[in-house]
Amino acid sequence: MENDIRRRKHKRKRRRSRLFIPVVAAGVVVCSGLGAYFYYDYSSRVYKNCVVELGTEISPEDFLKREGLNVEFTKGSVYNINRAGSYEVEIKCKPYTYKCTLDVEDTVAPSLSVKELTCTKNEIPTANDFVTEASDLSGNVNIFFSNGISFDNYGDIPVTIAAEDPSGNRTEADTVLHLVEEYDIVPPVIEGQLDKTVYVGQSVSFKQGITVTDNQNSDIELKVDSSRVNLDVPGEYPIEYIASDAMGNMDLKEGVITVIAAEHTEDEVNELADEVLSQIIKPDMSDYDKAHAIYVWVKGNIGYSESEDRGDWLKGAYDGLKNRHGDCYNYFAVSKALLTRAGIKNEDIEIIPTATRHHFWNVIDCGEGWRHFDTTPRTDKEFKGFYLTDEELMEYSNAHYRSHNYDREIYTYFN
């Protein structure tokens, strides 16, 4: 006679007891739920054995075969639900007292969280040095390395930490040991255009024009705190740029984002864009066909000329649609306006700027992933900037003086 309720109530996962429906078969009562089995016949009132998960609250009623009876543990019944083992208990169900067994089982592995660690060869870390949290309902967790660690070479060494409870349940977590020759005390350096001016409602890449250098790491992440910036309201807003290396050395720079009112409203630009779309877009066109029609129209109706439009795409689009000429920024802005009004998903992209070169274009998604969309005419008459994969555009760019060399940390469409 065994009652295997296996209810798990603990901090990581609570499992509430389920209603068991006994089914009689060949002298054995098989209970649905949690794999419990009751056998004939220790008593018509109680089960001889009750099995619970470690940490599960238990009551004398859990030993009853049917509800409605008055039952209690005798004073001599001693057990510990937080310690695996078998406990002899006595169930008093008047007029009888039954000797039963409570089996507390531990089948749940410990919880484990780890961190990366940096040290020199003079410092030999223990497994516990990598652990940020380890716990188990048993209250006893053994922490150790699950794999061997070699200290022969400097660099990043994979490490697997294991946490095991007294019942042999184990949890493993992977992390990294950064083995360095000596500690780095030099912080990264943030440089570039910290102050930016944008127009109301304009999207902005806060990282654009910002570089981070470090004496040891070339892939330092730049974090931006722009929480106080409101791009919908004119004003000056503080912004913070933060960079940290693997040793925790940090550089923090502050800038100012100036938001000003746009010279041309979005409604004015939309009106001009809708007029063009009404002539070139048909109701049964796919997004691809719409994008191609827009590409052909821009290439055939906007003439190239030098322009002072920068930073305000609405102004660039208005000037391009109204005057039908402009430079790469106007081509980009006109394309953006037409693509957006046609319902085609698009984003902005630009070359890594230099003192003598700047270039803007679009990327679009017609349901097959991002593609490059560059309507600006080039001296290379064979260049076709429509619906190019990143590989295709980079092949062209590398063969033409890195004509479309963009920052992949800022523009992550193709990462």
C-alpha positions in Angstrom: 0.0 0.0 0.0 1.9 3.0 -1.3 0.8 6.6 -1.8 3.2 8.3 -4.2 2.0 11.9 -4.3 5.3 13.5 -5.3 4.1 17.1 -4.7 6.9 19.6 -5.2 6.6 22.9 -3.3 9.7 25.0 -3.3 11.1 28.3 -4.4 12.1 27.3 -7.9 8.9 25.4 -9.0 5.6 24.7 -7.2 3.7 21.6 -8.1 0.3 21.3 -6.5 -1.2 18.0 -5.7 -3.5 16.5 -8.3 -6.8 14.7 -7.8 -6.1 10.9 -8.3 -8.7 8.7 -9.9 -8.2 5.1 -8.9 -8.7 2.4 -11.4 -9.0 -1.2 -10.1 -7.1 -3.8 -12.1 -5.9 -7.3 -11.1 -6.0 -6.5 -7.4 -3.9 -3.3 -7.9 -5.2 0.3 -7.7 -3.4 2.4 -10.3 -3.8 6.2 -9.6 -3.6 8.7 -12.5 -1.3 11.7 -11.9 2.3 11.9 -10.8 2.9 8.1 -11.3 1.4 7.0 -8.0 0.4 3.4 -7.2 -1.7 2.1 -4.3 -1.6 -1.6 -3.5 -4.1 -3.8 -1.5 -4.4 -4.1 1.4 -2.8 -2.7 4.5 -6.0 -1.2 5.7 -9.3 -0.1 4.2 -8.6 3.3 5.7 -5.0 4.3 5.2 -2.1 3.6 2.8 1.0 2.0 4.2 3.4 4.2 2.3 3.3 7.9 1.3 6.0 9.3 -1.1 6.6 13.0 -1.3 9.1 15.3 -3.0 11.6 17.1 -0.7 10.1 20.2 0.8 6.4 19.1 0.3 4.1 19.8 3.2 2.5 16.6 4.5 -0.5 16.0 6.6 -2.1 12.8 8.1 -5.0 13.2 5.6 -2.5 12.4 2.8 -2.5 8.8 4.1 -6.3 8.4 3.9 -7.9 6.3 1.2 -11.0 8.2 1.4 -12.0 11.6 2.8 -14.2 12.4 5.8 -12.3 10.4 8.5 -10.7 12.0 11.5 -7.0 11.3 11.4 -3.9 12.6 13.1 -0.2 11.9 13.6 0.7 10.5 17.0 3.1 12.5 19.1 5.8 9.9 18.4 5.8 10.5 14.7 9.0 12.3 13.8 9.9 13.3 10.2 11.7 16.1 8.2 10.3 17.1 4.8 13.5 19.0 4.1 15.7 15.9 4.3 15.5 12.9 2.0 14.9 9.6 3.7 12.3 7.1 5.0 10.4 8.0 8.3 8.3 5.7 10.4 5.1 7.5 11.4 1.9 6.5 13.2 -1.5 7.4 11.9 -4.3 7.5 14.4 -7.7 6.9 12.9 -10.0 6.0 15.7 -10.3 3.4 17.0 -7.0 2.2 15.4 -3.4 3.4 15.1 -1.5 2.4 12.0 2.2 2.2 11.5 3.1 3.8 8.1 6.2 4.9 6.2 6.8 8.4 4.8 9.4 8.4 2.1 10.8 11.9 1.3 12.6 11.8 -2.1 14.8 14.4 -3.7 14.6 14.5 -7.5 15.0 18.2 -8.2 18.4 19.5 -9.1 19.8 22.7 -7.4 19.5 26.1 -9.0 22.8 27.6 -10.3 23.9 31.0 -11.7 27.5 31.8 -12.7 29.6 34.7 -13.8 32.7 35.1 -15.9 36.0 35.6 -14.0 39.3 37.3 -14.8 42.6 36.4 -13.1 46.3 35.9 -13.6 48.3 32.6 -13.4 49.2 33.5 -9.9 45.6 33.3 -8.8 44.0 29.9 -9.0 40.2 30.3 -8.8 37.9 27.8 -7.1 34.6 26.6 -8.6 32.8 28.8 -6.0 34.5 31.9 -7.3 32.4 31.6 -10.5 29.1 31.2 -8.6 26.7 34.0 -8.1 23.9 31.9 -6.7 23.4 28.2 -5.8 20.6 26.8 -3.7 18.7 23.6 -3.1 15.9 22.6 -0.8 18.2 20.2 1.0 20.3 23.2 2.1 23.4 21.5 1.0 25.0 22.1 -2.4 28.4 20.8 -3.5 30.1 23.1 -6.1 32.9 21.8 -8.3 34.4 22.0 -11.8 32.7 19.7 -14.3 35.6 19.8 -16.7 39.4 20.2 -16.4 41.0 23.6 -16.7 44.4 24.3 -18.3 46.3 27.3 -17.2 49.0 26.8 -19.9 47.9 29.6 -22.2 46.4 33.1 -21.8 43.0 33.9 -23.2 39.4 32.9 -22.8 39.1 29.4 -21.2 35.7 27.6 -21.3 34.6 26.5 -17.8 31.7 24.3 -16.7 30.5 24.6 -13.1 28.5 21.8 -11.5 26.2 22.0 -8.4 25.1 18.7 -6.9 22.8 18.0 -3.9 23.2 15.1 -1.5 20.8 13.0 -3.6 23.0 13.3 -6.6 20.9 15.7 -8.6 23.2 17.9 -10.6 22.9 21.2 -12.5 25.7 22.5 -14.8 26.4 26.0 -16.1 28.9 27.2 -18.7 31.0 30.3 -18.2 34.5 31.7 -19.2 37.8 32.3 -17.3 39.7 35.2 -18.8 43.3 34.3 -18.0 45.5 37.5 -18.3 49.2 38.1 -17.9 48.6 41.1 -15.8 45.6 43.2 -14.8 44.5 45.9 -17.1 43.9 49.2 -15.2 43.6 51.4 -18.3 40.0 52.4 -19.1 38.5 52.6 -22.7 38.4 55.9 -24.4 35.1 57.3 -25.9 35.6 59.9 -28.7 33.5 61.4 -31.4 30.4 63.5 -32.0 28.9 63.5 -28.5 26.5 66.4 -29.2 23.9 65.9 -31.8 21.0 68.0 -33.3 17.9 66.4 -34.6 14.4 67.5 -35.6 11.2 66.7 -33.8 10.0 63.2 -34.6 13.2 62.2 -36.4 14.8 58.9 -35.5 18.5 59.1 -34.5 21.3 56.7 -34.1 22.9 57.9 -30.9 26.1 55.8 -31.5 26.7 57.3 -34.9 30.0 59.2 -35.1 31.2 57.7 -31.7 34.2 55.5 -31.4 35.6 53.5 -28.5 39.3 52.4 -28.2 41.0 50.3 -25.6 44.5 49.3 -24.9 43.7 45.5 -24.9 40.2 44.9 -26.3 39.0 45.9 -29.8 35.3 45.0 -29.3 34.3 47.2 -26.4 30.5 47.6 -26.2 29.3 51.2 -26.2 26.2 51.7 -24.1 24.0 54.8 -24.4 21.7 56.2 -21.7 19.2 58.3 -23.6 16.4 57.9 -21.1 16.1 61.6 -20.6 15.8 62.4 -24.3 12.4 63.3 -25.8 12.5 63.4 -29.6 9.0 64.7 -29.8 9.5 67.9 -27.9 12.0 70.7 -28.8 14.7 71.2 -26.2 18.2 70.3 -25.0 18.6 66.9 -23.4 21.6 65.3 -21.6 22.8 61.9 -22.9 25.5 59.6 -21.5 27.9 57.3 -23.3 29.4 54.4 -21.3 32.1 51.9 -22.2 33.6 49.2 -19.9 36.3 46.6 -20.6 36.6 43.1 -19.3 38.3 44.3 -16.2 35.6 46.7 -15.3 37.5 49.8 -16.3 35.0 52.4 -17.5 34.8 55.6 -19.4 31.8 57.9 -19.3 31.2 60.8 -21.5 28.3 63.2 -21.6 26.7 64.9 -24.5 23.7 67.1 -25.4 20.9 66.1 -27.9 19.3 69.3 -29.2 15.8 68.7 -30.6 14.4 71.4 -32.9 11.2 71.9 -34.8 11.2 70.6 -38.4 11.0 73.1 -41.2 8.6 71.0 -43.2 5.8 69.0 -41.7 5.2 65.3 -42.3 1.8 66.1 -43.8 3.4 68.3 -46.5 5.8 65.5 -47.4 3.1 62.8 -47.4 0.9 64.9 -49.7 3.8 65.1 -52.3 4.6 61.4 -51.9 1.0 60.3 -52.3 0.7 62.3 -55.5 3.6 60.3 -57.0 2.4 57.0 -55.7 -1.0 57.5 -57.2 0.7 57.5 -60.7 2.9 54.5 -60.3 1.3 52.1 -57.8 -1.5 49.6 -58.8 -3.8 47.9 -56.3 -2.7 44.4 -57.2 1.0 45.1 -56.8 3.2 43.1 -54.3 5.5 44.9 -52.0 8.4 43.9 -54.2 6.7 45.4 -57.3 5.8 48.6 -55.4 9.4 48.9 -54.3 10.7 48.4 -57.8 8.2 51.0 -59.2 9.4 53.5 -56.6 13.1 52.7 -57.5 12.4 53.3 -61.2 10.6 56.6 -60.5 13.2 58.1 -58.2 16.0 57.1 -60.6 14.1 58.6 -63.6 12.7 61.8 -62.0 15.3 63.1 -59.5 18.3 64.9 -60.9 21.6 64.9 -59.1 22.9 68.2 -57.7 24.8 69.3 -54.6 22.6 70.0 -51.6 22.9 71.3 -48.0 20.2 69.0 -46.7 21.5 67.0 -43.8 19.9 65.6 -40.6 16.3 66.5 -41.5 14.9 63.8 -43.8 11.6 65.6 -44.1 13.3 68.6 -45.5 15.4 66.4 -47.8 12.3 64.6 -49.0 10.3 67.8 -49.5 13.1 69.4 -51.5 13.6 66.3 -53.6 9.9 65.8 -54.3 9.2 69.5 -54.9 12.3 70.6 -56.8 13.1 67.1 -58.3 16.8 67.3 -57.6 19.4 66.9 -54.8 22.3 64.7 -53.7 22.4 61.3 -52.0 20.6 62.5 -48.9 17.7 63.8 -51.0 17.5 60.5 -53.0 17.5 58.6 -49.7 14.9 60.9 -48.1 12.6 60.8 -51.2 12.8 57.0 -51.2 12.1 56.9 -47.5 8.9 59.0 -48.0 7.6 57.0 -50.9 8.4 53.6 -49.4 6.8 54.5 -46.1 3.6 55.8 -47.7 3.5 52.7 -49.8 3.5 50.5 -46.7 6.9 49.0 -47.3 9.1 48.3 -44.3 12.2 50.4 -44.5 15.1 51.8 -42.4 17.9 54.3 -42.9 21.6 53.4 -43.4 24.7 55.4 -44.2 28.4 55.0 -44.9 31.0 55.4 -42.2 31.6 59.1 -42.7 35.0 60.6 -43.5 36.2 64.1 -44.0 35.5 63.9 -47.8 32.8 61.3 -48.2 29.3 60.8 -47.0 26.6 58.6 -48.4 23.0 57.7 -47.4 20.7 54.9 -48.7 17.8 52.7 -47.6 17.2 49.1 -46.6 13.8 47.5 -47.3 12.0 44.3 -46.3 9.4 42.9 -48.7 8.9 39.7 -46.7 12.2 38.0 -47.7 14.5 39.7 -45.3 16.4 43.0 -45.5 17.7 44.2 -48.9 19.7 47.3 -49.9 17.9 50.0 -51.8 20.2 52.7 -53.2 18.6 55.1 -55.7 21.5 57.6 -55.9 23.1 57.6 -59.4 26.8 56.7 -59.6 29.5 57.4 -62.1 29.6 53.7 -62.6 26.6 53.5 -64.9 26.3 49.7 -64.4 25.5 49.9 -60.7 22.0 48.7 -59.9 21.0 49.5 -56.3 17.7 47.7 -56.2 17.0 44.8 -53.9 20.7 43.9 -53.3 21.7 41.3 -50.6 24.3 42.4 -48.2 26.8 40.1 -49.9 26.1 41.6 -53.3 26.5 45.2 -52.1 29.7 44.4 -50.1 31.2 42.8 -53.2 30.5 45.9 -55.2 31.7 48.2 -52.3 35.0 46.3 -51.9 35.6 46.7 -55.6 34.8 50.4 -55.6 36.8 52.0 -52.8 34.5 50.8 -50.0 31.6 52.8 -51.4 29.1 51.4 -49.0 31.2 50.6 -45.9 28.8 50.9 -43.0 29.1 50.3 -39.3 27.7 46.9 -38.5 27.5 47.6 -34.8 25.1 50.5 -35.5 23.2 49.0 -38.4 22.5 45.4 -37.4 20.0 44.5 -40.1 22.3 41.9 -41.7 24.1 40.6 -38.6 
